[in-house]
Amino acid sequence: MKAFFLSYNQAVTDRVNRMLDELGVRGFTRWGLTEGRGSYTGEPHYGTHAWPSMNSSILAIVEDEKIPQLLDAVRAIDATTEQQGSRAFVWDITEAM
């Protein structure tokens, strides 16, 4: 099992939801309002007057074989919305209950 974490601009929420549905990722936790700033490029997402956009983030625990599909789907979203600054991370899950 792997933990799949995705932080993305709220503007692409519909695309992220569609990605999860199409790839059969049913269980996840979403944080509706997360702030952030990209490591290299893009504008901050702080929800302030100066930087009004906001991020959302999800965490899903999925089978190992779904990770390449998820990462490819995020790359496809990010390629058309590069300034929105989606970022995905994957960790090994050693135990779950």
C-alpha positions, 0 to 999 in steps of 0.5 A: 500500500502507498499513501498518495498526497496531492495538493492542488489549486481549488480551481481544478477540484472537478478535474481531481474528483473526476481523476479519483473516480476514473481510477477507482480511488474511493477512500480519501481525506480532503482538506478543503483549505490549504495554503501553500507556495511552490518550490520553484515557480507559481504564485502563493495560494494564501487566501489573502487580498494579495494572494487570493487563491487557495489550495485543497489537499487529499490523502488516499491510501491505495494499492501500489499499482495505482500510483503510476496511473495517479501520477500520470493523471496529475501530470496531465492536469498539471500540464494544462494548468501549470501555473496552478501548481499541483504537487503529488507525493507518495509514501510507503505504508507499513501498517494500517488498521 
